[in-house]
Amino acid sequence: MALQHDLPFMQPSARNSGASFSPLPVCCPFARSVWMKINSWSGGLVEVPEQQVDVEARWASALENLSKQTRRTKAALLMYTAWNIWKERNRHIFEGQCMDAAQVEHEIKAEIMLRKMACGGPEVT
């Protein structure tokens, strides 16, 4: 049975058809605003995803022809952003709590700083 809540993580087509959530929210308005914040913070290194794009293909093409350091930084930003959007979706659904896009951006930056302190990198200006 599909969840029928008016959440920012549901694609409009999913909301109308009774389908369940998108496996990785990249195009809903909330997710797009998080991606735009990360795009701005990274100086354009991470692009805002296009609608209806295959995530695996998008990430593979986004990491092509980059230096090793840039590729690692960009991959980390992609993973931390997607992971924190997913965690916010779960927080919203299962805990009934909501963060705004700026708070999720802060969580992404905090996780990156923790990793940097523990392991080094990624370097984001």
N, C-alpha and C positions, 0 to 999 in steps of 0.2 A: 504494500500500500504506500503510495507516495505521500510525502508530507505536503500539506496544503497551507502553508503560512506565507504571508506576504513579506518575504525577507529580501534584502537587497542582493542576496547571492543567487537568486533564481533568475535564469534567463527568461525574458518575456515569453518565448515560445514554450518553455517548460511550464510556466505559470498557466498559460492558456490551455495546454494540452493535457494537464494533469500528470505530466512526467515528473520524475524526481529531479534532484539537483544535478547540475553540471559536475562532472568529476573534478574539474579544476577551474574554479571561477576566475576567468581572465577578462571577460567582456562585460560583466554587469557594471552598473554605474559605480558602485562602491569599490570594486576591484580596480576599475579603470582609474579612479581617483588615487588609489594607493600607487598603482603603476606610474601615474603621472608625477607623483611626488618623488618616487625613486628615480624616474627619468631626469627630473630637475636636479636632484641631489647628486646624481652620478655624472652630471654634465653631458647627458645624452647618451651615455654608454649603454644603458638599458632602454630599449624602445618600449612604448606602450603597445601591447598586443592588439592585433587586428581582430575584428569579430570573426567567429567561425574559422579559426585557424587551428591546425593540428599542433598541439603543444610540442611534441617530440620533434617534428620537422622544423618548427619555428626555432627551437633552442639549438638544434644542430646547425641550421643556417646562420643563426646569430653568432655562433662561436667559430665559424669558418674564417680562415685567413687572418687570424689575430695572433699577436705574439703570445708566448706562453703565459707571461704575467697578466696581460690584458684578458686573455681567455679565462684564466683562473678567477680573476676579479669579477668578470662579467658572469661567469657560471655561478659564482657564490651569490652575487646579487639576485640573479634569477631564482636560485633555490631559496634563499632567505625570504624573498618577496612572496613567492608562491606559497611557501610553508606558512608564513604569517597570515596571509589571506585565508588559507585553509583553517588555521587555528582560530581566527576570528569568526569564521563561519561556524565552527564547532562550538565556540564560546556562546555565540548568539543562539544556536539551536538547543544545546544541551544545558547551558547554565543560565540562559535568559539574560545575559549581559551583553552590552554592546560597546565597542570602541568606535571612535570616528577614524577617518583615514589618517589624520595627523598622529593619533595615538598608535595606530598600527605601524606607521612610518618610524615612530620613536622606538617601538619594539624591535623592528628590523635593525635599526642602527645599534640598539643596545646589544642584540645578539651578535652582530658583527664585531662590536668592540670586545665582547667577552671572548670570542674566538681569537681575535687578534692578540689579546693579552695572553691567552693560553698557548696559541700555536703560531702566531704571526699571520699577517695578511688577512683578508684582502685589503689592498690599498685603495681607498676611495677618497678623492679630494673633497 
